[in-house]
């Protein structure tokens, strides 16, 4: 799997359409509604993190997906919607009410949303608590995950800890996704990402700072 293939797939009309359907057709009302269905392949500047997750899921067919920061479940639902075969998904969150001025309704809500977008019998498992504790406990010394999203604690130290806790548990060929590298409320996350990923030469990174809030990815080569 080449990182350029994943990026290119995230621009495709197919992935954009699934993103649009996810929000407009499947999921309950939220602040993320888009205006119109996509009509052509997008520019990289408009390729969202959800499209990136969908592109990798469709191309690489991951067996496992883990996310730190679930909230309403948009990301895990995108993975299940784009899955070509069953994916075991794991969602970790504090489930903190009114997080960032948006409802954070909890695992039961996410489970119901997940059930709407699950044509290939993906499974979902929830973890509750501080990811600095729950992620190391879950991963242990030897568990590997194909696709990982870090979108939880947005403090510099919190985000860095989450990255360190997952980086050595990503499968060869697996993808690490880090959200919000261009978010106006957390401008230092870009430097957190860059200073972190440069130390892992077995990962090939890529950044999109142009789309809303930005995202970064890195694919494990060895």
N, C-alpha and C positions, 0 to 999 in steps of 0.2 A: 504494500500500500504506500503510495506516494502522497506526501502532504499536499502537493499541488492538485492532485486528483480530488482530495477531500474538499479543498477550498473551491475548486471549480464546481463540484457537485452542489455545494452550498448555494451557488448562484443560480441553480437550475430552476426552471419553472415548476418542475415536479415537486421539489423540496419546498419552494415558496408556497405552492398551492397547499401542501400538507400543513405547513405552518398556519396559513390562513384558515383552513378548515378546522384545525385544532382549536383555534381561538373562537371562531364564529359559529361553528357547527357543533362541536363536541363539548367544549368546556363551558362552565357557568360564567355569567357576566363578570368581567373584571376590567381593570384600568388599561389592559393591553390590547383593546380592540383596534384593528387596523381599518382603514377607510374602505378600500376597494380590493377585490380579488386581483392577484397579479396577472399580468397579460404577457409578460416577456421575462427573459432571464434578467436578473438584477445586476447592478454593479456591486463590487466588493464593499463599497462604502455603505450599502444598504443590506448587506448579508448579516442577519442577526445570529446571535449565539444559538438560538433554537434551530435555525437552518443548518448551522454547523453540526449540531448534535444529530439532526436527522440525516445529513449527508453521510457522516461516518457510520451511523447505524445501518443505513441502506447499503453502503459499499463494503464495509468490513465485516458485517454480520457478527457483532460482538455477542458473546455468551453471557457477559455480566456487565452491569452498569451500577455505579455508586455515585451518589451526589451528596454533597454537604451543603445544606440550604435548600429546602423543598418548597416551603410556603404553600402556594395553591396547587402545585403539582404540574405546572406547564412543561417543565423540562422532562420529567419522567414520562409524561404522556406523549411528548414528541418522540421519545425513544421507542415507546411501545407502538405508536402509530406507524413508524418507519421500519419496524423490525421485520425481517424476512423469515425469522424463525424465533422460537421462544428465547427471551432474555430474562435472566434473574436480576431484578433491580432492587437496590437498597437505598433507602431515603433516610437521611439523618438531619434532624432539626431540633432546635429548642422549643419550637411551636409557641413562640412568644407572641402574645396577643398584641395586635395593632403595631406590628413590626414595620418600621419605616412608613408609618401612617397608612398602612394597608392591612386589612384583615388577614389573619394567619389562622385559618379555621381548624387545622389539626388533621391527624391521620385519617379519620373517618371520611372527611370531606375529600381528601386526596384519593383514597381508595375508590370512592364513588366516581370521581373524574377518570381515574385510571381504567375502571371497568368499561367506560364508554369508548375508549381508544385502544382496545387490546384485541386485535383480530387474531393474534398468533399465540395466545395462551402464555404471555409473559407473566411472571410472578412479581409480587412486590412485598418488601419487608421493611418495617419502620424501626428507626432507632431514635430515642428521645434523650436529650441531655447535651452537655457541653461536648462538642466534637473533639476537643483536645483530650478528652477522656474516652469517649465512646468509639472513636475511630481506631485508636491503637488497640483497644480491647477487641473490637470486631475483627480487625485484620490479623492480629497476632503476628507471629514471625514469618508465616509461609503462605498467606493467602494472596492471590493475584487477581486483579480486576482488569477487564479489557477497556472499559471506558469510564473515566472519572471526571466529574464536574466539581470544582471548588467554587462555591458561591455562598459561603456562610458568613462568618465573622469578617467584617470589612475593615477592622483595625489592622494596622501594619503587622503587629505581632501575631494577632489572631490568624490572619490570612497566611502569613509565613509558616506558622505552626501547622496549619492544615495542609499546606503544600508539602512540607517535610514529612508529614505523617503518611502521605499517600504515594509519594514519588517512587519509592522502591517496591511498591506493590502493584505497579502497572505492568501488564503483560508486554512481552516483546511484540511490537506491532500495535500495541494499545495506544490510546490517546488520552492526554490530560488536557482538560479545558478549564480556563480560568476567566471568570467573568468580571466585567466592570473596570477594565484597565483605563477607560477614558471617562469614567463617571465624574461629573463636576463635584459631587459631594465627597469623593474619595480619590483625589488626584494622585496621591502617593502610591496607589496600587500598581501603577505601571512600573515604577522603580522597584517595588517589591518583587514583581514578576521578573524583571530583567536581572536583578542582582541574584535572584534565586536560580533561574533556569540556566544561567551561564556556567554554573558549577557542574552541570550534568551533561557531559559531552555525548552521552549515548542517546540523547533526546534532540530531535530537530524541531525548533520552535518556529512559530509564525504568529504575527500580530495583525489585528484589524483595529485601528484606533479611530476609524472614521464613522463607523455606525453608532447608533445610539448607545452610549455607555461603553462601547468597545468590548473586545474579547481577545484572548490569546489561547493558542493551543500548542502542544508539543507531542510529537509521535515518538515512541520508544523504538530505537533501531537495534539495540542489543542489550 
